[in-house]
């Protein structure tokens, strides 16, 4: 089963949620991230998911960071995600939680 992480400010008193606009500004300066409103998974079948995705390119792989209801979510199946996720959380002054 895949581990999922949430980058959030919900544990901080009087801190605003992470807004989509804030994410777009933050990731715009990152050359290894691109924004897409649709994430497409290809395998035996193809599935497209609408939402706000910031795709991180690392070692020829695209890893989605999804903005959803004031938080960012990312899968931890690729080990490279952990340090990047911690960097993003630190830059956004947010916490990391499992789930």
C-alpha positions in Angstrom: 0.0 0.0 0.0 1.3 3.4 -0.9 2.2 6.0 1.8 0.6 9.4 1.3 1.8 12.6 3.0 0.0 15.9 3.6 1.7 19.3 3.8 -0.6 21.4 6.0 -0.8 24.3 8.4 -3.9 22.9 10.1 -1.9 22.1 13.3 -0.8 25.7 13.7 -3.0 28.1 15.6 -4.0 31.2 13.6 -2.2 30.1 10.4 -4.0 30.4 7.1 -4.5 27.3 4.9 -2.1 26.9 2.0 -3.9 28.6 -0.9 -3.8 27.6 -4.5 -2.5 31.1 -5.4 0.3 30.7 -2.9 1.3 27.4 -4.4 1.2 28.7 -7.9 3.6 31.6 -6.9 5.9 29.3 -4.9 6.2 26.6 -7.6 6.5 29.1 -10.4 10.1 29.8 -9.3 10.9 26.0 -9.2 12.3 24.9 -12.6 11.6 21.2 -11.7 7.9 21.8 -11.2 5.1 22.4 -13.6 1.4 23.1 -13.0 -1.4 21.1 -14.6 -5.1 21.0 -14.0 -5.4 17.3 -15.1 -3.2 14.4 -13.9 -3.2 11.5 -16.3 -2.1 8.0 -15.1 -1.2 5.6 -17.9 -0.9 1.8 -17.4 -3.1 -1.0 -18.6 -5.8 1.7 -18.7 -5.6 5.4 -18.7 -7.2 7.6 -16.0 -7.4 11.4 -15.9 -8.0 13.2 -12.6 -9.0 16.8 -12.6 -7.5 19.0 -9.9 -4.6 21.3 -9.1 -1.3 19.4 -9.6 2.2 20.6 -9.3 4.3 18.0 -11.2 7.8 17.4 -9.9 10.3 16.1 -12.4 13.0 13.9 -10.9 15.1 11.2 -12.6 12.7 11.0 -15.6 9.7 10.5 -13.4 6.8 12.9 -12.8 5.5 13.0 -9.2 2.3 15.0 -8.4 2.0 17.3 -5.5 -1.8 17.9 -5.4 -3.3 21.0 -3.8 -6.7 20.1 -2.2 -8.7 22.0 0.3 -5.9 24.1 1.7 -3.3 21.3 1.8 -0.7 19.6 -0.5 -0.7 15.9 -0.9 2.1 13.7 -2.3 2.7 10.0 -2.5 5.8 8.6 -0.7 6.4 5.6 -3.0 9.5 7.2 -4.5 12.3 7.7 -1.9 13.3 11.0 -3.5 10.0 12.5 -2.4 10.8 12.7 1.3 13.6 15.4 1.2 11.7 17.4 -1.5 8.5 17.2 0.6 10.3 18.4 3.7 11.8 21.3 1.7 8.5 22.4 0.4 6.9 22.1 3.8 9.7 24.2 5.3 9.5 26.8 2.6 5.7 27.1 3.1 6.0 27.1 6.9 3.9 24.0 7.1 3.9 20.7 8.8 4.0 17.2 7.3 1.5 14.5 8.4 0.8 11.0 7.1 -2.4 10.5 5.4 
